[in-house]
Amino acid sequence: MEQLNAKISVILTEVYRFFYKLVIEMRKITQITTIAVVMAFGFFSCSKPGCTDENSTNYNSEANEDDGTCAYRGDITFWCLPAVSSALIGAGHTELSFELEGEIVGTIVTESFFSPTGECNTPGVKTFPMEDLPYEYRYYKYRVRGFGGATIYEDFIKLDANTCLSVQLE
């Protein structure tokens, strides 16, 4: 009987060791699975807000969620041919004032305001940089005033982002 008890004791010890090792391995698997799930969740759900439009001035290549903060820029260039400049001087408009949305944004002496092509930022034109536009385009109302504040030209224009809009006064 003692031999039988000793054998049962050895078998129970081996069974206990087996289940103990099994529980330890199961804990390791559970920990590894938990870590993997947390890492996967963190990787796939990590939101990085910012401007996702590559055409904006504040594009964020690391952003994966557009937060509406994109900003754009563009230029508005006013110009006229030499004959128009001469006609303006002849009418007494020796200086021109430029308004955008009702605000004076600049002036120019009429005798130096003429260009054969009207390219942005070239001699004889008046270019206004427009920074921090909230959209890819914007509409503006412009006025050009001459002697005594008289309105000589006015119209609405559409400025597209990252462009130079050439406005010829005729």
Buried (B, 14 or more C-beta within 10 A) or exposed (E): EEEEEEEEEEEEEEEEEEEEEEEEEEEEEEEEEEEEEEEEEEEEEEEEEBBBBEEBBEBBEEBEEBEEBBBBBBBBBBBBBEEBBBEBBEEEBEBBBBBBEEEEBEEBEBEEBBBEEBBBEEEBBBBBEBEEBEEBEBEBEBBBBBBEEEEBBEEEBEBBBEBBBBBBBE
